[in-house]
């Protein structure tokens, strides 16, 4: 195992619709973190179009790399390794970042570190907090909803996951049903917090001892409420529906997370993923954790959504152990978080 914590990792993230490059020192210090979002491009389609996302990555990846180095005041000679998101994600988008990272690592004769996207979201917390083990991560994003136990540094065990829609996916689908603009999650969050009225919607608790999640039934309940209002000729209570939907989601996420913290004996609860930027969820978790004396870690907004600094933080786990990736690495849209764990 390496002992230095002063290495400079250039990290690349292109798993979906953000082209991002960061320079991270020692897995904890952000030297630069550049993110180019494609939201405006995909907005007209109401969601991410994979082929367009890939082409946008191709157009900007080299420029973003140069900008990250420039803002860090670093040169290629200062780098210790190159990290890149290997998966999960859109395969075409992943490939753009992987080819760029491989090319750079080969040209500079630097180690390559294929990195797990969700490990990045979890270790975004390390960029602003001291993590203590064992801890529990609530991963809430557009493609993932999971409860992950970390018994020790870099070792992941999933104890709960969604059985259908991820929470961010459910937000976007409900937003489209209500004719809200893309991305729908932030819009529903704002509307829910402003509404004084709440439409009562069901909670999917599943089996009594389960840590799994399900949001497809909740999505169907929203659709049923919309159809009922139309058939009765009643005005659609959009704000009330938004608040009811968000309350149902938050109730299940918070309740299951806190139960898991107690049962696994976690020292900390980590909130991570794009939905960690949701104001209602952040507020509810903060209040409940304070009531129950649980230490809650939440990254700042800019580190919740996809970025490359989080990839640099997670890649540091592999760097310290000399666990590098061969240059024939492939993009893996279904890469397992548990299998990506560091070797003990």
C-alpha positions in Angstrom: 0.0 0.0 0.0 1.2 3.5 -0.9 1.6 6.0 2.0 1.6 9.3 0.1 -1.6 11.3 0.3 -0.3 14.2 -1.8 -0.8 12.7 -5.3 -2.6 14.6 -8.0 -5.3 12.7 -9.8 -6.8 13.9 -13.0 -10.4 12.5 -12.9 -12.8 12.3 -15.8 -16.6 11.8 -15.5 -18.9 11.3 -18.6 -21.4 8.8 -17.4 -24.5 10.7 -18.5 -25.0 14.3 -19.6 -22.2 16.2 -17.8 -18.7 16.4 -19.2 -16.5 16.9 -16.1 -12.8 16.9 -15.3 -11.2 17.6 -12.0 -7.8 17.7 -10.4 -7.9 16.2 -6.8 -5.0 16.1 -4.3 -4.8 13.2 -1.9 -8.5 12.2 -2.4 -9.7 15.1 -0.3 -8.6 18.4 -1.7 -10.3 19.8 -4.9 -7.7 21.8 -6.9 -10.1 22.3 -9.8 -13.5 20.9 -10.8 -14.9 21.8 -14.2 -18.4 20.6 -15.2 -20.1 21.3 -18.5 -23.8 20.5 -18.3 -25.9 19.5 -21.3 -29.3 20.2 -19.7 -30.1 23.0 -22.2 -29.5 20.6 -25.0 -31.7 17.7 -23.7 -34.4 20.0 -22.3 -36.3 20.1 -25.7 -36.5 16.3 -25.7 -37.8 16.0 -22.1 -34.9 13.8 -21.1 -31.4 12.7 -21.9 -30.8 11.4 -25.5 -27.8 9.0 -25.3 -26.5 9.6 -28.8 -26.6 13.4 -28.4 -25.0 13.1 -25.0 -22.1 11.1 -26.5 -21.5 13.6 -29.3 -21.5 16.5 -26.8 -18.9 14.8 -24.7 -16.7 14.3 -27.8 -17.0 18.0 -28.6 -16.0 19.2 -25.1 -13.8 16.6 -23.3 -10.4 18.0 -24.5 -11.3 21.6 -23.8 -12.6 20.6 -20.3 -9.3 18.7 -19.6 -7.3 21.8 -20.6 -9.4 24.1 -18.5 -9.2 21.8 -15.4 -5.3 21.8 -15.6 -5.2 25.6 -16.3 -7.5 26.4 -13.3 -5.4 24.0 -11.1 -2.2 25.8 -12.1 -0.8 22.4 -13.0 0.8 20.7 -16.0 0.6 17.1 -17.3 4.0 16.5 -15.7 2.5 17.2 -12.2 -0.1 14.4 -12.5 0.3 11.1 -10.6 -2.5 9.1 -12.3 -5.6 9.4 -14.5 -9.0 8.2 -13.2 -12.2 7.8 -15.2 -15.8 6.6 -14.6 -15.9 3.0 -15.9 -19.6 2.5 -15.0 -22.5 2.5 -14.4 -23.8 4.9 -17.0 -24.7 5.3 -20.7 -22.3 3.1 -22.6 -21.6 5.6 -25.4 -21.1 8.5 -22.9 -18.8 6.3 -20.8 -16.7 5.4 -23.8 -15.9 9.0 -24.6 -14.4 9.6 -21.2 -12.6 6.2 -21.1 -10.9 6.8 -24.5 -9.8 10.2 -23.4 -8.5 9.0 -20.1 -6.7 6.0 -21.7 -5.1 8.2 -24.3 -3.8 10.6 -21.6 -2.5 7.8 -19.3 -0.8 6.1 -22.2 0.8 9.3 -23.6 2.1 10.3 -20.1 2.9 6.7 -18.9 0.6 7.2 -15.9 -1.5 4.6 -14.0 -5.1 4.4 -15.0 -7.8 4.0 -12.4 -11.3 2.8 -13.6 -13.7 4.1 -11.1 -17.3 3.3 -10.0 -19.7 6.2 -10.4 -21.7 5.4 -7.2 -18.5 5.0 -5.2 -17.8 8.5 -6.4 -21.1 9.9 -5.2 -20.5 8.2 -1.8 -16.9 9.5 -1.5 -18.0 13.1 -2.5 -18.6 13.3 1.2 -14.9 12.8 1.9 -14.1 16.0 0.0 -15.8 18.0 2.8 -16.1 15.7 5.8 -14.2 13.1 7.8 -15.8 9.8 7.2 -15.9 7.3 10.1 -16.5 3.5 9.7 -18.8 1.7 9.8 -21.1 4.1 8.0 -24.2 3.9 5.9 -24.8 5.7 2.5 -28.2 6.5 1.1 -27.6 6.8 -2.6 -30.5 8.7 -4.3 -30.0 9.6 -8.0 -31.6 9.4 -11.4 -30.5 5.9 -11.9 -29.9 4.5 -8.4 -31.6 4.2 -5.1 -29.6 2.1 -2.7 -28.6 1.7 1.0 -24.9 0.8 1.1 -23.0 -0.3 4.2 -19.3 0.6 4.4 -17.8 -1.6 7.1 -14.3 -0.2 6.3 -12.8 2.2 3.8 -13.7 1.4 0.2 -15.6 -1.8 1.0 -19.2 -1.6 -0.1 -22.2 -3.9 0.8 -25.6 -3.1 -0.6 -28.5 -4.0 1.8 -31.3 -2.3 -0.1 -32.1 -1.2 -3.6 -35.0 -0.1 -5.8 -37.1 -2.8 -7.4 -38.3 -0.6 -10.2 -37.8 3.1 -10.8 -34.9 4.9 -9.1 -36.1 7.9 -7.1 -34.7 10.5 -9.5 -36.3 8.6 -12.4 -39.7 8.6 -10.6 -39.4 12.4 -10.1 -38.8 13.0 -13.8 -41.6 10.7 -14.8 -44.1 12.3 -12.5 -42.9 15.8 -13.7 -43.6 14.8 -17.3 -47.0 13.5 -16.3 -47.7 16.9 -14.8 -46.2 18.7 -17.8 -43.5 20.3 -15.8 -40.2 21.2 -17.5 -37.1 19.0 -17.6 -35.4 18.3 -15.3 -38.5 17.7 -13.2 -37.0 16.9 -9.8 -36.0 20.5 -8.8 -39.3 21.8 -10.1 -41.3 19.3 -8.0 -39.1 20.1 -5.0 -39.7 23.8 -5.2 -43.5 23.4 -5.8 -43.8 20.9 -2.9 -42.1 23.2 -0.4 -44.3 26.2 -1.4 -47.6 24.3 -1.3 -49.8 24.5 1.9 -52.0 21.7 0.6 -51.0 18.1 0.3 -52.6 15.3 -1.7 -52.4 12.1 0.3 -50.6 9.4 -1.6 -49.5 5.8 -0.6 -46.2 4.7 0.8 -44.5 1.5 -0.5 -43.0 -0.1 2.6 -42.7 -3.6 1.1 -41.9 -6.4 3.6 -41.5 -5.4 7.2 -37.7 -6.2 7.3 -36.9 -5.0 3.8 -34.6 -2.2 3.0 -35.6 -2.2 -0.7 -37.6 0.6 -2.4 -40.4 0.8 -4.9 -41.7 3.9 -6.6 -43.7 2.6 -9.6 -46.9 2.3 -7.5 -46.5 5.9 -6.3 -46.1 7.0 -9.9 -49.2 5.2 -10.8 -51.1 6.8 -7.9 -50.2 10.2 -9.2 -51.4 9.3 -12.7 -54.7 8.0 -11.2 -55.2 11.2 -9.3 -54.7 13.2 -12.5 -57.1 11.0 -14.5 -59.7 11.2 -11.8 -59.6 15.0 -11.8 -59.9 15.1 -15.6 -62.9 12.7 -15.6 -64.7 14.8 -12.8 -63.9 18.0 -14.6 -62.1 19.3 -11.5 -59.0 21.6 -11.6 -55.7 19.7 -11.2 -54.1 20.5 -7.8 -50.6 20.4 -9.1 -48.9 21.8 -6.1 -50.8 19.5 -3.7 -49.8 16.5 -5.9 -46.2 17.6 -5.9 -46.1 17.9 -2.2 -47.9 14.6 -1.7 -45.5 12.8 -4.0 -42.4 14.3 -2.4 -43.8 13.6 1.1 -44.3 9.9 0.2 -40.8 9.6 -1.3 -39.1 11.3 1.6 -41.0 9.4 4.3 -39.9 6.0 2.9 -36.3 7.1 2.2 -35.8 8.7 5.7 -37.6 5.9 7.7 -35.7 3.1 6.0 -32.3 4.9 6.2 -32.6 5.6 9.9 -33.8 2.0 10.7 -30.8 0.7 8.8 -28.4 3.0 10.6 -29.6 1.6 14.0 -29.5 -2.0 12.8 -26.0 -2.0 11.3 -24.5 0.2 14.0 -23.4 2.9 11.6 -21.5 5.9 13.1 -22.6 8.1 10.3 -25.4 8.4 7.6 -24.1 9.7 4.3 -26.6 11.3 1.8 -25.3 11.2 -1.8 -26.4 11.3 -5.4 -28.2 13.9 -7.5 -31.4 13.7 -5.4 -29.2 14.7 -2.4 -29.7 18.2 -3.8 -33.4 18.0 -3.0 -34.2 20.6 -0.4 -37.1 18.6 1.1 -35.0 15.5 1.6 -32.1 17.4 3.0 -34.3 19.2 5.5 -36.2 16.0 6.6 -33.1 13.9 7.1 -31.4 16.8 9.0 -34.3 17.1 11.3 -34.8 13.4 12.0 -31.1 12.7 12.5 -30.9 15.6 14.9 -33.8 14.2 16.9 -32.3 10.7 17.0 -28.6 11.8 17.6 -27.4 10.4 14.3 -24.4 12.1 12.5 -25.5 13.1 9.0 -23.1 14.0 6.2 -24.4 15.8 3.1 -22.1 17.2 0.4 -22.7 20.8 -0.8 -25.0 21.1 -3.8 -22.2 21.3 -6.4 -20.9 17.9 -5.3 -24.3 16.1 -5.2 -24.8 16.2 -9.0 -22.4 14.4 -11.4 -18.9 15.9 -11.2 -15.3 14.6 -11.6 -14.0 15.6 -8.1 -16.0 12.8 -6.6 -14.4 10.4 -9.1 -11.0 11.6 -8.0 -12.0 11.0 -4.3 -13.1 7.4 -5.0 -10.1 6.7 -7.2 -7.8 7.7 -4.3 -9.0 4.5 -2.6 -7.4 2.4 -5.4 -4.3 4.6 -5.7 -3.4 4.1 -2.1 -3.5 0.3 -2.6 -1.8 0.3 -6.0 -4.9 -1.2 -7.6 -4.6 0.1 -11.1 -6.6 -0.7 -14.2 -5.2 -2.3 -17.4 -5.4 -0.1 -20.6 -7.7 -2.6 -22.2 -10.4 -1.6 -19.7 -13.9 -1.5 -21.2 -17.0 0.6 -20.3 -19.3 -1.4 -18.0 -22.8 0.1 -17.8 -23.7 -2.5 -15.2 -20.5 -2.3 -13.1 -21.0 -3.8 -9.6 -20.3 -1.5 -6.7 -19.6 -4.4 -4.4 -17.1 -6.0 -6.8 -15.4 -2.7 -7.3 -14.6 -2.6 -3.6 -10.9 -2.3 -2.7 -9.0 -5.5 -1.9 -8.6 -6.1 1.8 
